[in-house]
């Protein structure tokens, strides 16, 4: 979702939605990406009666940056097949993950959790190597 309105926090009691994860686009329509990234806050409704935890994580397209560029062009394939590199860790978050976590630590990140998303690109097939990379 490119944007969100203040109505989200106001309706949180009605829908019982308590959390909002924003995984923005990395290449355009990014606005204040760096200013809000990994700085969760409670988004309080205009009435002050409702609140929604808002967390903007890294851009959703990290997977494309790190691995998706190596995948054959599945947009031209009528029936896309899963693409295996055979080396899930090499094409996953190493060393990106450790650099990212090191940056959080350097900036005195106050939480013991962070959120990363993994998408190969818009409308891409699911990355079949993701579970093995996470296990490793």
C-alpha positions in Angstrom: 0.0 0.0 0.0 1.7 3.2 -1.1 0.2 5.3 1.7 -2.0 5.0 4.8 -4.4 7.5 6.2 -5.2 8.5 9.8 -8.4 6.5 9.5 -6.4 3.4 10.1 -5.7 4.2 13.7 -9.2 5.4 14.3 -10.8 2.1 13.2 -8.4 -0.2 15.1 -10.9 -0.9 17.9 -13.6 -1.8 15.4 -11.5 -4.2 13.4 -9.3 -5.5 16.3 -6.2 -4.7 14.2 -3.4 -3.6 16.5 -0.4 -3.6 14.3 0.5 -2.1 10.9 3.6 -3.2 9.1 4.7 -0.9 6.3 7.1 -2.5 3.8 7.7 0.3 1.4 8.9 0.3 -2.2 12.6 0.9 -2.4 12.8 2.7 -5.8 10.0 5.2 -6.0 7.2 6.7 -3.9 9.4 6.3 -0.9 9.0 9.7 0.7 10.4 9.6 4.2 11.7 6.0 4.2 14.9 6.5 6.1 13.3 8.8 8.7 10.7 6.2 9.7 12.5 3.0 9.1 12.9 0.8 12.2 11.4 3.5 14.5 8.1 1.9 15.6 5.5 4.1 17.3 1.9 4.1 18.4 -0.2 5.9 15.9 -2.9 7.5 18.0 -6.2 8.3 16.4 -7.4 11.9 16.2 -9.8 11.3 19.1 -6.9 9.9 21.2 -9.0 6.8 22.1 -7.5 4.3 19.7 -3.9 3.4 18.8 -2.2 1.3 16.2 1.4 0.1 16.4 3.1 1.3 13.2 6.4 -0.2 12.1 8.1 0.6 8.8 10.6 -2.0 8.0 13.2 -2.3 5.3 11.9 -2.0 1.7 9.9 -5.2 0.7 12.2 -5.7 -2.3 15.4 -6.7 -0.5 14.9 -10.2 -2.1 15.1 -8.7 -5.5 18.2 -6.7 -4.7 20.0 -9.7 -3.3 18.7 -12.6 -5.4 16.0 -11.6 -7.8 18.3 -10.1 -10.3 19.8 -13.6 -10.8 16.5 -15.1 -11.7 15.5 -15.7 -15.3 12.8 -13.3 -16.5 9.7 -15.1 -15.1 7.4 -12.3 -16.5 7.8 -13.7 -20.0 7.2 -17.3 -18.9 3.7 -18.6 -19.1 4.0 -21.1 -16.3 6.9 -19.9 -14.0 8.8 -22.6 -12.2 10.6 -22.1 -8.9 14.2 -21.0 -9.3 16.8 -22.8 -7.2 20.3 -21.5 -6.9 21.5 -24.5 -4.8 23.1 -22.1 -2.4 20.3 -20.4 -0.4 22.5 -18.7 2.1 24.8 -17.2 -0.6 21.8 -15.5 -2.2 19.8 -14.7 0.9 20.7 -12.2 3.6 24.4 -12.9 4.1 26.2 -10.6 4.5 23.4 -8.1 4.2 21.7 -9.3 7.4 24.8 -8.9 9.5 25.6 -5.4 8.2 21.9 -4.4 8.8 22.0 -5.7 12.4 25.4 -4.1 13.0 24.0 -0.8 11.9 21.1 -1.1 14.3 23.5 -1.9 17.1 25.7 1.0 16.2 22.7 3.3 16.3 21.7 1.9 19.8 18.5 0.3 18.4 16.4 -0.1 21.6 14.5 -3.3 20.7 15.4 -7.0 20.6 13.4 -7.6 17.4 13.4 -6.2 13.9 11.4 -7.0 10.8 12.6 -7.9 7.3 10.5 -8.9 4.4 11.5 -11.0 1.5 10.0 -10.5 -2.0 11.8 -11.4 -5.2 9.9 -8.6 -7.0 6.3 -7.5 -7.6 4.1 -10.5 -8.5 7.1 -12.9 -8.3 6.8 -16.6 -7.5 7.6 -17.5 -3.9 11.3 -18.1 -3.3 11.6 -21.8 -2.7 14.9 -21.5 -0.9 13.7 -19.1 1.8 13.0 -21.8 4.4 16.5 -23.3 4.0 18.1 -19.9 4.2 16.2 -19.0 7.4 17.1 -22.4 9.0 20.8 -21.8 8.2 
